[in-house]
């Protein structure tokens, strides 16, 4: 059991975890047209953007979002940066956009026959999220940026817990961060899995996802820490579908393996709720709902992407933070965007209203391009 | 826990296979990029992936880019070298820059044809974990698959991840490697950055095990260390993976 002693989160739902949680229970913000970039699509594809947020222009916005979440998490844990054991503090962060050499203006200038300066690329190199955070805090422990597509944040937390179990670190700052990007925006639209309306996870009429941006960070500490644990990482499972680069395996075999890995020693009856990946794409929601129905029958589940959008490499971390906060609160919000049950989901449907529970264990799952599945199990303080 | 190197797979400017890692650096190849009114030849140790067709039908590689092909070839060679099947495998892949050629092609599709014509194929292949996806699908790896991105520390970091997967019993064996490509973008960055060591591209993979029944393999990870230069694979973020593979191959040869 790895104690979680601090949490920080920023996304369209709010600029702190309490603000986000308040928004989730209030039904959340809706998506809106992107303000930071324009697009040439005839239709509008709304996004969940973090408004009124500026970051250091020498680094990608992804780094700025991450640093914002990190400051909140450290404050929450009661740790000043100078308190962190420099060589025994690890940093592990999931991302997608935060590592991509995809500066559009640079590419345009180069393709136009120019000799663009290297600053845009150097800015990306400076922004490797784990390295940027370690540098900012002066840390010299293990440092990893996980690029497992949309399960990156979940994997980062699971692996960070492994570092502590293995005795490599006393403290691990684990999470995920991703910014909205025009290139990613166009890419998801090209795959025809983006909705022109507010997304509706697990709904019969779901049309696809809304992109979002944000970051979340968990402070993980070695057992025996003097600081108060808000929760514990109880388990982590990951697997590969070995099926298709962008579609989940229809039988959900990979997700079942990841669930089994995370739940080692946890009985289904102990699980109070599941914070599902729930992107609102037809394929993801069908596979996920059917697996949850089979493996955890009757266990309430929800998707929070109706309040945050799909924040890609940050999603797993943001949802892990929400999972811990809901465990503390003893209730989960309604699954935003859900109205009409989908007969194809075999009777599985997410919670329609805020729901209280008494159990002490919750799961957070992520599915990703590349066929990755990752699941975290959290338990409340006992 | 004793982690042994059971198999070595590498592809780069030196050719492919563990035995070629010991070659003295030959003359580098070159990549021509637009420069002013003409072109400029940028020297680099470039990798050919034709031998991949020995493992994967050409038809299955139609939509697989050069970046992923290098990783696939390195991974297949390591598994073949170890004489193992993919059963019980986990995968750890590290890359400094990711699929830069495909990322540039993705942006090209937006620039040339407009946002609505953004290429879905290039987008899907522009993710850093695309090589891991292809390796997973083609080999049938159903265990944990992890892709990392970084620079100086990425290979030690990948090895640490692989060791933890074995230590925690999350996999029986781990294929761990590094891959980077010398694309037009990287060639331009190299040219603009001023004189530097000749760059290279390729993939270097090791099959690691902690199972006693697998035998001693080539050596333990600790024994392998890193081979001293000069290196035939050129400067690239994954260079320490090549050095480790070369050292393991040398140790195995010396013990035969």
Interface residues (C-beta under 8 A of the other chain):
Chain A: X39 X40 X41 X42 X96 X99 X100 X101 X102 X104 X107 X108 X110 X111 X113 X115 X117 X118 X121 X125 X128 X130 X131 X142 X143 X144 X145 X146 X147 X148 X149 X155 X159 X162 X163 X165 X166 X168 X183 X186 X187 X188 X189 X190 X191 X192 X238 X239 X240 X241 X242 X243 X244 X245 X246 X253 X254 X257 X261 X368 X369 X370 X371 X372
Chain B: X34 X91 X95 X97 X98 X100 X103 X104 X106 X107 X108 X110 X111 X114 X115 X116 X118 X119 X120 X123 X124 X125 X126 X127 X128 X129 X130 X132 X133 X134 X136 X137 X139 X140 X141 X142 X143 X144 X145 X146 X147 X148 X149 X150 X151 X153 X157 X160 X161 X164 X167 X168 X170 X185 X188 X189 X192 X193
